[in-house]
């Protein structure tokens, strides 16, 4: 097993943790090498520059989001439970992330940011559309809406929520904004049966 095979995943784990805590701008390659316990030369045998490392980290993080989507779909009792699981996941993720992390991506790595936002938007929208269709089939969501339109709207709002230019870090935590957006979304799509089910779930476990 070569150096890359031994250290590549630990590198991503360490870098992701540091970026989330401290932001992307302030964490240098020297900092990551030191935290990982390797030389800077060894680090550059794995990635050619910081931009490449950030791209790898974001791809890994996104793959984790997709896996969580699949797990939540498979484990959820119904569409409402699935959406609540996804929302709680995002709220936890946002609480773990430094406000400077998203701002740094937007300002210093705009190409990576745009690619991340577009990729998240596309996959998140498809997941939302499937959830809306599931909820209608289960008799929990009201009938008559266009699932494609609503999923596109919600996904767009979610991308706006994480834009620190729209919701500056000093105003309120992103987790609070996501919680209110989730409640807003639910009350626009559930029927009375779904509303009762939603209240039952939230009584047992809040959004967070």
Buried (B, 14 or more C-beta within 10 A) or exposed (E): EEEEEEBBEEBBEBBBBBBBBBBBBBBEBEBBBBBBEBEEEBBBBBBEEBEEBBBBBBBBBBEEBBEBBEEBBEEBEBBBBBBBBBBBBBBEBBEEBBBBBBBBBBBBBEEBBEBBBEBBBEBBBBBBBBBBBBBBEBBBBBEEEEBBEBBBBBBEEBBEBBBBEEBEBEEEBBBBBBBEBBBEBBEEBBBEEBBEBBEEBBEEEEBB
